Amino acid sequence: MSGKRRIDIITLGCSKNLVDTERLSHRLAAAGYEVVNDSDDVHGDIAVVNTCGFIGDAKQESIDTILELAEAKRRGRISRIFVMGCLSQRYFDDLRVELPEVDRFYGKFDWDRIIADLGASVPATVKPYERRITTPSHYAYLKISEGCNRFCAFCAIPLITGRHKSVPIEELEAEVRLLVAQGVKEFNVIAQDLSSYGIDLYGEQRLATLIDRLAGIEGVEWLRLHYAYPAQFPYDILPVMASHDNVCRYIDIALQHINDKVLHNMRRHITRDETLELIARMRREVPGIHLRTTLMVGFPGEGDAEFDELKEFVKEARFDRMGAFAYSEEDGTYAAQHFTDEIPQEVKEQRLGQIMELQEKIALELNEAKVGQTMKVMIDREEADYFVGRTEFDSPEVDPEVLVEKSEGLAVGEFAQVKITEAMPFELIGKINS
């Protein structure tokens, strides 16, 4: 096709945004366009930016990307700029005024309007869940719901995505079967709030039912769960995880804090004792489970005592995977309206550094305990000196990788039995077990 029929899509932010891009890409391709994702050489008719608007740094990245494309447009490399996603969903009117270089702004889910504005149409045979995978062909993200009803004090997600809306189980089964037929083996199950899956459709939590059914689909080799909410956690998912070999013993659950006062101010609807019981029960019912969490430092009201309590919690809980970030005030949130962001940024950064330093030591100790073990590893890519893979305890992009000594029989997209020979805080080294 000529460059005038080429559309470059740049995706920023989380894996949920990536799924949206994949669905738009499939529709555009079906409508007759050449679609390129995250190209280093953006040119042609249109550049589409799928923006993130979650926190300040993500907003700035989105703005910077748009400005870079505006310069490319000025130089004649592209003809038009379309902006979609979370940032434009939330700041639609402001952006139209501040960024006149952009030709069209769209919300988060205006895929069909983009195509209509191009004067094209999507064939009626295209199903809602069909998409063009942009990840390596052996794994994909499976978005099972959109939106959130929790309204945590610091979080703007409900203001962007709206109320929680689950995808029906039958539609998700059809999507997984289609992706398996295309060669996908690993499914990273994602949502803003896994714990609430099904309530809006079925009147009760149905995460366990969904995962049990997906695990029974032939060809599904790994299912991994991301972004559960701790309050009203669906405990019936634990026996499902324990009973299926292809449901990874892994869960990503953002706890944010442990101090009762801070948790209350955050509007997390859970206490310290309930959090400790949740962790204990997950580890008791699913032996060997790896927990990934996210913590926040510097939320209003977090004094030295509250932060010390958080540090002790990190030492005692010994999370297998942990990220952290410093609080930043978000327009329109409960915290912005009811609290003063009074903790200096340098204090927040110091606390963040301390928390992550603690976690690095813990991560090293936990990884060192794996030396000598033989683990099932998915091979993701080949580098000059080694293959790079992941265990069931490692989600793509965010978790540790396994560097595997080159050997006959290794292939990207395939599993291998790897003996771990060396450990670092955020990487393992191994070789094929012979």
C-alpha positions in Angstrom: 0.0 0.0 0.0 1.1 3.6 -0.4 2.1 5.7 2.6 -1.2 7.5 2.4 -3.0 4.3 3.6 -0.6 3.7 6.4 -1.5 4.3 10.1 1.1 4.3 12.8 -0.3 3.6 16.3 1.8 4.5 19.3 0.6 2.9 22.6 1.5 4.4 26.0 0.6 3.2 29.4 -0.6 -0.2 30.6 -1.4 -3.6 29.1 -5.1 -2.7 29.1 -4.3 0.1 26.7 -2.4 -2.4 24.6 -5.5 -4.6 24.2 -7.4 -1.5 23.0 -4.7 -0.8 20.4 -4.8 -4.4 19.2 -8.6 -4.3 18.7 -8.3 -1.0 16.9 -5.5 -2.3 14.7 -7.6 -5.3 13.7 -10.5 -3.1 12.7 -8.3 -0.7 10.7 -6.6 -3.6 8.9 -10.0 -5.1 8.1 -11.1 -1.7 6.8 -8.1 -1.8 4.4 -5.4 0.1 6.1 -1.8 -0.8 6.6 -1.3 -0.6 10.4 2.1 -0.3 12.1 2.5 -0.5 15.8 5.1 1.5 17.8 7.3 2.1 14.8 10.7 3.8 15.1 10.0 5.4 11.8 6.6 7.0 12.0 5.4 8.2 8.6 2.5 8.0 6.3 -1.1 9.3 6.5 -2.0 9.2 10.2 -0.3 8.7 13.5 -2.6 7.6 16.4 -1.5 8.0 20.0 -3.2 5.8 22.5 -2.5 7.9 25.6 -2.2 7.2 29.3 -3.5 9.6 32.0 -3.0 7.6 35.2 -0.3 9.7 37.0 1.7 12.8 36.3 4.7 11.1 34.6 2.4 9.2 32.3 0.5 12.3 31.3 3.8 14.1 30.6 5.0 11.2 28.4 1.7 11.4 26.4 2.0 15.1 25.9 5.7 14.8 24.9 4.8 12.1 22.4 2.1 14.2 20.8 4.5 17.2 20.5 7.1 15.0 18.8 4.5 13.9 16.3 3.5 17.5 15.8 7.1 18.2 14.7 7.0 15.2 12.4 3.8 16.6 10.9 5.4 20.0 10.4 8.2 18.3 8.5 5.7 16.5 6.3 6.5 12.9 7.6 2.8 12.4 8.6 -0.3 14.1 7.4 -2.6 13.9 10.5 -2.5 13.2 14.2 -5.3 11.4 16.1 -5.2 11.2 19.9 -7.2 8.7 21.8 -7.1 6.8 25.2 -7.2 7.8 28.8 -5.7 11.2 28.7 -8.0 12.5 26.0 -11.0 10.7 27.6 -10.4 12.8 30.7 -9.1 16.1 29.4 -10.8 16.2 26.0 -11.8 19.9 26.0 -8.6 21.1 27.5 -6.4 19.2 25.0 -8.3 20.5 22.0 -7.4 24.0 23.1 -3.9 23.4 24.1 -2.8 21.1 21.2 -4.2 22.6 18.0 -1.7 20.5 16.0 -3.8 17.5 16.7 -6.4 16.8 14.0 -8.9 14.7 16.0 -9.3 13.7 19.6 -11.2 10.6 20.7 -12.1 9.0 24.0 -10.9 5.6 25.2 -13.3 3.5 23.3 -14.0 5.4 20.1 -12.5 2.8 17.8 -15.4 2.7 15.4 -15.7 6.5 15.2 -12.1 6.7 14.2 -12.8 4.4 11.3 -16.0 6.2 10.4 -14.2 9.5 10.3 -11.7 8.0 7.9 -14.7 7.2 5.6 -14.1 3.5 6.0 -16.1 0.7 7.6 -15.5 -2.5 9.4 -16.8 -5.7 7.8 -19.8 -7.1 9.6 -18.0 -10.4 10.1 -15.4 -8.8 12.5 -16.3 -9.9 16.1 -15.9 -7.5 19.0 -13.1 -9.4 20.6 -11.0 -10.0 17.5 -7.6 -8.2 17.6 -4.2 -8.2 16.1 -1.6 -9.4 18.7 1.3 -7.0 19.1 3.0 -9.0 21.8 5.3 -11.9 20.9 3.0 -14.5 19.3 3.1 -17.0 22.2 1.5 -14.8 24.8 -1.3 -12.3 25.0 -3.2 -10.1 27.5 -6.8 -11.0 28.2 -8.9 -8.1 29.5 -11.9 -9.4 31.3 -13.5 -6.2 32.5 -13.2 -2.4 32.2 -13.7 0.3 34.8 -13.8 0.3 38.6 -16.3 1.0 41.3 -13.8 1.3 44.2 -13.1 5.0 44.2 -9.9 4.9 46.2 -9.0 8.4 47.4 -5.8 8.8 45.2 -7.0 7.1 42.0 -8.4 8.7 38.9 -9.2 5.5 37.1 -12.9 5.5 37.8 -13.0 9.1 36.5 -11.5 7.9 33.2 -12.9 4.5 32.6 -16.3 4.7 34.3 -18.1 2.0 36.3 -16.9 -1.6 36.4 -18.2 -3.6 33.4 -17.4 -7.3 33.0 -17.0 -9.2 29.7 -19.3 -12.2 29.5 -17.7 -15.6 30.2 -18.8 -17.0 26.8 -17.2 -14.1 24.9 -13.9 -14.5 26.8 -13.9 -18.3 26.1 -14.4 -17.5 22.4 -11.6 -15.0 22.5 -9.2 -17.5 24.1 -10.1 -20.2 21.7 -9.4 -17.9 18.8 -6.1 -16.8 20.2 -5.0 -20.4 20.9 -5.8 -21.2 17.3 -3.3 -18.4 16.4 -0.6 -19.9 18.5 -1.0 -18.1 21.9 -0.1 -20.3 24.8 0.1 -17.9 27.7 -2.7 -15.6 28.9 -2.1 -12.7 31.2 -5.6 -12.0 32.7 -6.0 -8.3 33.3 -8.5 -5.8 34.6 -8.6 -2.7 36.8 -10.3 -4.9 39.4 -10.2 -8.7 39.0 -12.0 -9.2 42.3 -15.2 -7.6 41.1 -15.4 -9.7 37.9 -19.0 -10.9 37.3 -20.9 -8.8 39.9 -22.5 -6.5 37.3 -23.5 -9.4 35.0 -24.3 -12.3 37.3 -24.9 -10.6 40.7 -21.9 -12.3 42.3 -18.2 -12.7 41.9 -17.4 -15.1 39.1 -13.6 -14.9 38.7 -13.2 -18.5 39.9 -15.8 -19.8 37.5 -14.2 -17.9 34.6 -10.6 -19.1 35.3 -11.8 -22.7 35.9 -13.5 -22.7 32.5 -10.6 -21.0 30.7 -8.1 -23.5 32.3 -10.1 -26.3 30.6 -9.5 -25.0 27.1 -7.0 -27.2 25.2 -3.9 -25.3 24.3 -4.0 -22.9 27.3 -0.7 -23.6 29.0 -0.5 -20.6 31.4 -3.1 -18.3 32.9 -1.7 -15.5 35.1 -3.8 -13.1 37.2 -3.2 -9.4 37.5 -4.7 -6.6 39.5 -6.9 -8.2 42.1 -8.3 -5.9 44.7 -7.7 -6.9 48.4 -11.1 -5.8 49.9 -13.8 -8.4 49.2 -11.2 -10.7 47.7 -12.7 -13.7 45.9 -11.2 -16.5 48.0 -12.8 -19.2 45.8 -10.1 -18.4 43.2 -7.5 -20.0 45.4 -8.7 -23.7 45.1 -9.0 -23.2 41.4 -5.4 -22.0 41.3 -4.2 -24.9 43.4 -6.0 -27.5 41.3 -5.0 -26.5 37.8 -1.4 -26.9 36.7 -1.9 -24.3 33.9 -3.1 -21.6 36.4 0.1 -19.9 37.5 0.7 -19.7 41.2 1.0 -16.0 40.9 -1.3 -13.1 41.7 -0.8 -9.3 41.3 -2.7 -7.5 44.1 -1.9 -3.9 44.9 -2.0 -3.4 48.7 -0.8 0.2 48.7 -0.1 0.4 52.5 -0.5 -1.4 55.8 -1.1 1.3 58.4 -4.8 1.5 59.4 -5.0 5.3 59.4 -3.4 5.5 56.0 -5.6 2.7 54.6 -8.6 4.5 55.9 -7.6 7.8 54.4 -6.9 6.0 51.1 -10.5 4.6 51.2 -9.2 1.1 50.7 -11.9 -0.6 52.7 -9.5 -3.0 54.4 -7.5 -3.0 57.6 -4.0 -4.1 58.6 -5.3 -7.3 60.2 -7.5 -8.2 57.2 -4.5 -7.6 54.9 -2.3 -9.9 56.9 -5.0 -12.6 57.0 -5.4 -12.3 53.2 -1.7 -12.8 52.6 -1.5 -15.8 55.0 -4.5 -17.5 53.5 -3.2 -17.1 49.9 0.1 -18.7 50.9 -1.7 -21.4 53.0 -4.1 -22.4 50.3 -1.8 -22.2 47.3 1.7 -23.4 48.5 4.5 -21.7 46.6 2.3 -18.8 45.3 4.3 -15.8 44.3 2.7 -12.5 45.3 3.3 -9.2 43.4 2.1 -6.0 45.1 2.4 -2.3 44.7 2.9 0.1 47.6 2.5 3.9 47.8 4.6 6.2 49.9 3.9 9.8 50.8 0.2 9.7 50.9 -1.2 12.6 53.1 -1.0 11.7 56.8 1.9 9.2 56.3 4.2 10.4 59.1 7.5 8.8 60.2 5.7 6.2 62.4 3.3 5.2 59.6 6.2 4.8 57.1 8.2 2.8 59.7 5.3 0.4 59.9 5.2 0.1 56.2 8.9 -0.8 56.1 8.5 -3.4 58.8 5.6 -4.9 56.8 7.8 -5.2 53.7 10.5 -7.0 55.8 8.0 -9.4 57.3 5.8 -10.1 54.2 8.7 -10.8 51.9 6.9 -10.2 48.7 8.2 -12.1 45.7 7.6 -9.1 43.5 7.0 -5.6 44.6 6.8 -2.1 43.0 6.3 1.2 44.7 5.6 4.8 43.8 5.3 8.2 45.4 1.9 9.8 45.8 1.0 12.5 43.4 -2.2 14.5 43.6 -4.6 13.8 40.8 -7.3 16.3 39.8 -10.8 15.4 40.8 -10.0 12.6 43.2 -11.2 12.4 46.8 -7.7 13.0 48.1 -7.2 16.1 46.0 -10.5 17.5 47.4 -10.1 16.5 51.1 -6.3 16.3 51.8 -3.4 18.6 51.5 -0.4 17.2 49.6 2.0 18.4 52.4 4.8 15.8 52.3 7.8 17.3 50.4 8.7 15.6 47.2 12.3 14.9 48.4 10.8 13.1 51.5 8.6 11.0 49.2 11.6 10.1 47.1 13.7 9.2 50.1 11.0 6.9 51.4 10.6 5.3 47.9 14.3 4.6 47.8 14.3 3.0 51.2 11.3 0.8 50.4 12.9 -0.4 47.1 16.3 -1.0 48.8 14.6 -3.3 51.3 12.8 -5.1 48.5 16.0 -5.6 46.5 17.6 -7.5 49.4 14.5 -9.6 49.8 14.3 -10.3 46.1 17.9 -11.5 46.0 17.4 -13.8 49.0 14.3 -15.3 47.4 16.0 -15.8 44.1 19.1 -17.3 45.7 16.7 -20.0 47.2 15.9 -21.0 43.6 19.5 -21.9 42.7 19.7 -25.6 42.0 16.0 -25.9 41.2 14.8 -27.0 37.7 12.0 -24.7 36.5 9.6 -24.6 33.6 10.6 -21.5 31.5 8.9 -19.9 28.6 11.5 -18.7 26.1 10.6 -15.1 25.0 13.5 -14.1 22.8 17.0 -14.8 21.7 19.9 -12.5 22.4 23.5 -12.7 21.1 24.8 -14.8 24.0 21.7 -16.4 25.6 18.0 -17.0 25.4 15.7 -14.9 27.7 12.7 -16.5 29.3 10.3 -16.4 32.3 8.9 -18.8 34.9 5.3 -19.1 35.8 6.0 -16.5 38.5 7.1 -13.8 36.1 4.8 -11.6 34.1 6.1 -10.0 30.9 7.8 -6.6 31.0 7.6 -6.2 34.8 9.0 -9.2 36.5 12.5 -11.0 36.6 13.7 -12.9 33.6 15.7 -16.0 33.2 18.9 -15.9 31.1 19.4 -19.3 29.6 22.7 -20.6 28.3 22.4 -21.3 24.6 21.7 -25.0 23.8 20.2 -27.1 21.0 16.5 -27.5 21.2 15.8 -24.0 22.6 13.3 -22.0 20.6 11.4 -18.8 21.1 7.8 -19.4 22.1 8.5 -22.8 23.5 8.9 -24.1 27.1 12.1 -25.5 28.5 13.2 -27.2 31.7 15.9 -24.9 33.0 18.2 -25.6 36.0 18.9 -22.4 37.9 22.6 -21.9 38.4 22.9 -18.3 39.6 20.7 -15.6 41.1 20.6 -11.8 41.1 18.0 -9.6 42.6 15.9 -9.3 39.4 17.3 -12.0 37.2 18.0 -15.7 37.2 20.7 -17.5 35.2 20.3 -21.1 34.1 21.0 -23.9 31.6 19.0 -26.7 30.1 18.6 -29.5 32.5 20.2 -32.6 31.0 
